[in-house]
Amino acid sequence: MPFIREYTNDENVMEDVKKLQHNGINSKDIYILTHDDDRTDRIASNVNANTIGLSEQDVKTFLNNIFSKKGDELRAKLQEIGLSEEDAHEYEEDLDEGKVLLIVTSDQNVESLFV
């Protein structure tokens, strides 16, 4: 299961992404997700992180997301990167509240970098 951390402040998530990159976590393993696509893209591009796009989703999920509601799309994206349906639902509710998710899919012990 990926490492996930929630944020309410864009600056804080960007600082932590830089910390991860400085500690050897590959940018391709770092994802940003918010409820707003423009916000997601802005944060990710500022720190050279990823968004969950076509390469992380299978074609069926991607096509379904084109026609689904935002909440359904976000839950599908979270499930595609390894979350259970229940966890995806809980995190999607946090996204509804305006939170930013930092998701790391690296095998390294990322949690120890935040101690």
C-alpha positions as CSV (number, residue, x, y, z in Angstrom):
1,M,0.0,0.0,0.0
2,P,1.3,3.5,-0.8
3,F,2.4,6.0,1.8
4,I,-0.2,8.8,2.0
5,R,-0.1,12.0,3.9
6,E,-2.8,14.7,4.1
7,Y,-2.2,18.4,3.9
8,T,-4.3,21.6,4.2
9,N,-1.6,23.9,3.0
10,D,0.0,23.7,-0.5
11,E,3.3,25.1,0.7
12,N,3.7,22.4,3.3
13,V,3.1,19.6,0.8
14,M,5.6,21.2,-1.6
15,E,8.2,21.4,1.2
16,D,7.7,17.7,2.0
17,V,8.0,16.7,-1.7
18,K,11.3,18.5,-1.9
19,K,12.4,16.7,1.4
20,L,11.5,13.3,-0.2
21,Q,13.4,14.1,-3.4
22,H,16.4,15.3,-1.4
23,N,16.3,12.0,0.5
24,G,16.4,9.9,-2.7
25,I,12.8,9.2,-3.4
26,N,12.3,9.2,-7.2
27,S,9.9,11.9,-8.5
28,K,8.1,9.2,-10.5
29,D,7.0,7.7,-7.2
30,I,5.6,10.9,-5.8
31,Y,2.0,11.9,-6.6
32,I,-0.2,14.9,-5.7
33,L,-4.0,14.6,-5.7
34,T,-6.6,17.2,-4.8
35,H,-10.3,17.6,-5.6
36,D,-9.4,20.3,-8.2
37,D,-7.5,19.3,-11.3
38,D,-5.9,22.8,-11.7
39,R,-4.7,22.8,-8.1
40,T,-3.3,19.3,-8.5
41,D,-1.4,20.2,-11.7
42,R,-0.1,23.5,-10.2
43,I,1.3,21.8,-7.1
44,A,2.7,18.9,-9.0
45,S,4.4,21.0,-11.6
46,N,5.9,23.3,-9.0
47,V,7.8,20.4,-7.4
48,N,8.2,18.0,-10.3
49,A,5.8,15.5,-8.8
50,N,3.3,13.3,-10.7
51,T,-0.5,13.3,-11.0
52,I,-2.5,10.1,-11.4
53,G,-3.1,10.1,-15.1
54,L,-3.4,7.6,-18.0
55,S,-0.2,5.8,-17.3
56,E,-1.3,4.9,-13.8
57,Q,-4.8,3.9,-14.8
58,D,-5.9,1.1,-17.1
59,V,-7.8,2.2,-20.2
60,K,-11.2,1.1,-18.8
61,T,-10.7,3.2,-15.6
62,F,-9.5,6.1,-17.6
63,L,-12.5,6.0,-20.0
64,N,-15.0,5.5,-17.1
65,N,-13.5,8.6,-15.4
66,I,-14.2,10.7,-18.4
67,F,-18.0,10.2,-17.8
68,S,-18.1,9.8,-14.0
69,K,-18.6,12.3,-11.3
70,K,-15.5,13.8,-9.6
71,G,-15.9,11.7,-6.5
72,D,-16.1,8.5,-8.5
73,E,-13.1,9.6,-10.5
74,L,-11.0,10.3,-7.4
75,R,-11.9,7.0,-5.8
76,A,-11.0,5.1,-9.0
77,K,-7.6,6.9,-9.2
78,L,-6.9,6.0,-5.6
79,Q,-7.8,2.4,-6.1
80,E,-5.6,2.2,-9.2
81,I,-2.5,3.1,-7.2
82,G,-3.2,0.4,-4.6
83,L,-5.8,1.6,-2.1
84,S,-8.8,-0.5,-1.0
85,E,-12.3,0.6,-2.0
86,E,-12.9,1.6,1.7
87,D,-9.6,3.6,2.0
88,A,-10.2,5.3,-1.3
89,H,-13.7,6.4,-0.1
90,E,-12.3,7.8,3.1
91,Y,-9.5,9.7,1.3
92,E,-12.0,11.0,-1.2
93,E,-14.0,12.5,1.6
94,D,-10.9,14.3,2.8
95,L,-10.3,15.6,-0.7
96,D,-13.9,16.9,-0.6
97,E,-12.9,19.0,2.4
98,G,-10.1,20.6,0.4
99,K,-7.2,18.6,1.6
100,V,-4.2,17.7,-0.6
101,L,-2.9,14.2,-0.7
102,L,0.8,13.4,-1.0
103,I,1.1,9.8,-2.2
104,V,4.4,7.9,-2.4
105,T,4.5,4.5,-4.2
106,S,8.2,3.9,-3.5
107,D,9.3,0.7,-1.6
108,Q,11.5,2.8,0.6
109,N,10.4,3.5,4.2
110,V,9.1,7.0,3.5
111,E,7.5,7.4,6.9
112,S,10.9,7.5,8.6
113,L,11.8,10.6,6.6
114,F,9.0,12.6,8.5
115,V,10.1,11.7,12.0
